Amino acid sequence: MIQLTKLNQTPISINAIYIERIESIPDTVVTLLSGKKVHVLESVEEVTNKMTSYYQKINLLSSLQEPNWTE
C-alpha cells in the first residue's frame, strides 16, 4: 500500500498494484483498474516514486531496474 493525500487533506492508502494510470490534469488523478479515480495532492513523480519503492519492497521490481513509466 502507498500513502497519498486526497485534495481535502484526507490521507488515503492505495494498493499500488491496482493503479492503472496516473495523470496530471492539472491535479494528479490516480485511476485504478476498477475505473475509480482519486484526485491527490502528490505530483505524478511522487506517486510513481512511491509505487517504485513499494514494488521493490514486495520484490515485484528489482532494485537494479529503472522503470520506464512512459511506455
N, CA and C of each residue as an Amber inpcrd file, in Angstrom:
protein
   213
   0.8430000  -1.1800000   0.0000000   0.0000000   0.0000000   0.0000000
   0.8850000   1.2380000   0.0000000   0.4380000   2.2570000  -0.7240000
   1.1290000   3.5400000  -0.6920000   0.2020000   4.5670000  -0.0520000
   0.7940000   5.5170000   0.6350000   0.0420000   6.5510000   1.3340000
   0.0190000   7.8130000   0.4810000  -1.1830000   8.2960000   0.1840000
  -1.3540000   9.5190000  -0.5830000  -2.2890000  10.4480000   0.1870000
  -2.4810000  11.6570000  -0.3400000  -3.3320000  12.6420000   0.3080000
  -4.3560000  13.1470000  -0.6940000  -5.6330000  12.9770000  -0.3570000
  -6.6920000  13.4870000  -1.2160000  -6.6930000  15.0070000  -1.1750000
  -7.3760000  15.6410000  -2.1130000  -7.3780000  17.0970000  -2.2190000
  -7.9200000  17.7830000  -0.9660000  -8.7900000  17.0930000  -0.2160000
  -9.3460000  17.6800000   1.0070000  -8.4590000  17.4100000   2.2260000
  -7.1920000  17.0520000   1.9790000  -6.1800000  16.7970000   3.0170000
  -6.3890000  15.4670000   3.7610000  -7.3010000  14.6330000   3.3100000
  -7.5560000  13.3340000   3.9340000  -6.5480000  12.3130000   3.4270000
  -5.8560000  11.6250000   4.3380000  -4.9270000  10.5810000   3.8820000
  -5.6920000   9.3810000   3.3140000  -5.0800000   8.7350000   2.3400000
  -5.6840000   7.5470000   1.7390000  -4.5750000   6.5480000   1.4290000
  -4.8580000   5.2750000   1.6540000  -3.9280000   4.1920000   1.3160000
  -4.4640000   3.4910000   0.0800000  -3.5930000   3.3270000  -0.9080000
  -3.9910000   2.6870000  -2.1600000  -3.0360000   1.5440000  -2.4430000
  -3.5880000   0.4090000  -2.8550000  -2.7490000  -0.7090000  -3.2590000
  -2.1760000  -0.3820000  -4.6300000  -0.8750000  -0.1520000  -4.6900000
  -0.2150000   0.2970000  -5.9200000  -0.3650000  -0.7050000  -7.0620000
  -0.6080000  -1.9430000  -6.7520000  -0.7660000  -2.9560000  -7.7980000
  -2.0120000  -2.6960000  -8.6330000  -3.0010000  -2.0270000  -8.0570000
  -4.2590000  -1.7770000  -8.7510000  -4.3050000  -0.4290000  -9.4610000
  -3.1680000   0.2730000  -9.5290000  -3.1390000   1.5470000 -10.2400000
  -2.9580000   1.2780000 -11.7320000  -3.8930000   1.8110000 -12.5280000
  -3.8180000   1.6530000 -13.9780000  -3.0260000   2.7890000 -14.6090000
  -3.3080000   4.0260000 -14.1850000  -2.5760000   5.1590000 -14.7420000
  -2.6120000   6.3390000 -13.7770000  -1.6900000   7.2800000 -14.0190000
  -1.5800000   8.4970000 -13.2200000  -1.4970000   9.6480000 -14.2130000
  -2.3350000  10.6610000 -14.0120000  -2.3630000  11.7980000 -14.9230000
  -2.2770000  13.0970000 -14.1360000  -1.8030000  14.1160000 -14.7930000
  -1.7730000  15.4520000 -14.2190000  -2.6440000  16.3320000 -15.0920000
  -3.8660000  16.6730000 -14.6000000  -4.8400000  17.3650000 -15.4690000
  -5.5930000  18.4970000 -14.7740000  -5.1640000  19.5120000 -14.1430000
  -3.8250000  19.7600000 -13.6310000  -3.5830000  19.0760000 -12.2990000
  -4.6720000  18.7000000 -11.5800000  -4.4660000  17.9170000 -10.3540000
  -3.9940000  16.5280000 -10.7430000  -3.3260000  15.8610000  -9.8300000
  -2.9030000  14.4870000 -10.0880000  -4.0880000  13.5700000  -9.8690000
  -4.3940000  12.7760000 -10.8830000  -5.5160000  11.8410000 -10.8250000
  -4.9630000  10.4280000 -10.9590000  -5.2500000   9.6000000  -9.9570000
  -4.8450000   8.1950000  -9.9670000  -6.0770000   7.3890000 -10.3830000
  -5.9590000   6.6390000 -11.4850000  -7.0540000   5.8040000 -11.9490000
  -6.7280000   4.3530000 -11.6080000  -7.6590000   3.7010000 -10.9210000
  -7.4760000   2.3050000 -10.5290000  -8.0370000   1.3870000 -11.6120000
  -7.6710000   0.1210000 -11.5630000  -8.1520000  -0.8540000 -12.5420000
  -9.6730000  -0.9440000 -12.5640000 -10.3070000  -0.6510000 -11.4380000
 -11.7690000  -0.6930000 -11.3430000 -12.4200000   0.4810000 -12.0650000
 -11.6180000   1.4900000 -12.4550000 -12.1450000   2.6820000 -13.0930000
 -12.3180000   3.8390000 -12.1260000 -12.2260000   3.5650000 -10.8260000
 -12.3500000   4.6280000  -9.8330000 -11.1860000   5.5910000  -9.9720000
 -11.4740000   6.8850000  -9.8480000 -10.4430000   7.9120000  -9.9380000
 -10.2980000   8.5920000  -8.5870000  -9.0410000   8.8340000  -8.1840000
  -8.7390000   9.5050000  -6.9270000  -7.8620000  10.7030000  -7.2370000
  -8.3160000  11.8920000  -6.8460000  -7.5380000  13.1200000  -7.0200000
  -6.6670000  13.2840000  -5.7830000  -5.3550000  13.4570000  -6.0000000
  -4.4220000  13.5400000  -4.8780000  -3.5460000  14.7810000  -4.9860000
  -2.9670000  15.1850000  -3.8440000  -2.0950000  16.3530000  -3.7870000
  -0.6940000  16.0700000  -4.3220000  -0.2340000  14.8380000  -4.2220000
   1.1160000  14.4810000  -4.6610000   1.2320000  14.6150000  -6.1780000
   2.4400000  14.9200000  -6.6350000   2.6940000  15.0150000  -8.0760000
   2.7590000  13.6110000  -8.6890000   2.7040000  13.5700000 -10.0150000
   2.8410000  12.2940000 -10.7230000   4.1710000  11.6480000 -10.3540000
   5.2230000  12.4470000 -10.3000000   6.5470000  11.9210000  -9.9620000
   6.5650000  11.3320000  -8.5490000   5.9460000  12.0120000  -7.5960000
   5.9080000  11.4970000  -6.2200000   5.1610000  10.1690000  -6.1530000
   4.0440000  10.0780000  -6.8630000   3.2620000   8.8300000  -6.8590000
   4.0610000   7.7010000  -7.5000000   4.7200000   7.9720000  -8.6370000
   5.4980000   6.9110000  -9.2780000   6.6850000   6.4980000  -8.4150000
   7.2920000   7.4390000  -7.7050000   8.3830000   7.0690000  -6.7910000
   7.8700000   6.1840000  -5.6620000   6.6970000   6.4940000  -5.1330000
   6.1150000   5.6610000  -4.0770000   5.7750000   4.2780000  -4.6140000
   5.2630000   4.2390000  -5.8450000   4.9490000   2.9440000  -6.4540000
   6.2120000   2.1090000  -6.6240000   7.2690000   2.7280000  -7.1490000
   8.5340000   2.0240000  -7.3540000   9.0780000   1.4820000  -6.0340000
   9.0570000   2.3040000  -5.0020000   9.5290000   1.8610000  -3.6800000
   8.7020000   0.6890000  -3.1710000   7.3930000   0.7680000  -3.3650000
   6.5060000  -0.3150000  -2.9260000   6.8000000  -1.6020000  -3.7000000
   6.9450000  -1.4900000  -5.0240000   7.2540000  -2.6680000  -5.8380000
   8.5780000  -3.3030000  -5.4230000   9.5660000  -2.4750000  -5.1170000
  10.8490000  -3.0010000  -4.6560000  10.6990000  -3.6830000  -3.2980000
   9.8950000  -3.1030000  -2.4340000   9.6880000  -3.6550000  -1.0900000
   9.0650000  -5.0450000  -1.1500000   8.1500000  -5.2580000  -2.0950000
   7.4970000  -6.5670000  -2.1950000   8.1800000  -7.4690000  -3.2280000
   9.3620000  -7.0390000  -3.6860000  10.1630000  -7.7960000  -4.6520000
   9.4560000  -8.0280000  -5.9880000   8.6380000  -7.0730000  -6.3660000
   7.9860000  -7.1310000  -7.6680000   8.8510000  -6.4580000  -8.7280000
   9.7560000  -5.5920000  -8.2710000  10.6480000  -4.8630000  -9.1590000
  12.0400000  -4.9070000  -8.5560000  12.9900000  -5.3630000  -9.3410000
  14.3660000  -5.4180000  -8.8570000  14.8680000  -4.0160000  -8.5570000
  15.6070000  -3.8660000  -7.4950000  16.1520000  -2.5530000  -7.1350000
  17.1840000  -2.0810000  -8.1550000  17.6270000  -2.9650000  -9.0580000
  18.6030000  -2.5910000 -10.0750000  17.9410000  -2.0500000 -11.3310000
  16.6390000  -2.2890000 -11.4820000  15.9310000  -1.8370000 -12.6650000
  15.4720000  -0.4020000 -12.4950000  15.4960000   0.3230000 -13.5890000
  14.9200000   1.6650000 -13.6220000  13.6600000   1.5560000 -14.4550000
  12.4790000   1.6830000 -13.8400000  11.2410000   1.5440000 -14.6210000
  11.0710000   2.7020000 -15.5860000  10.4550000   2.4170000 -16.7270000
  10.1280000   3.4430000 -17.7000000   8.6050000   3.5440000 -17.7290000
   8.0580000   4.4690000 -16.9340000   6.6130000   4.5790000 -16.7760000
   5.9470000   5.2540000 -17.9610000   6.7090000   5.7510000 -18.9080000
   6.1100000   6.4800000 -20.0130000   5.7490000   5.5630000 -21.1840000
   6.1710000   4.3440000 -21.1470000   5.8630000   3.4270000 -22.2630000
   4.5010000   2.8120000 -22.0750000
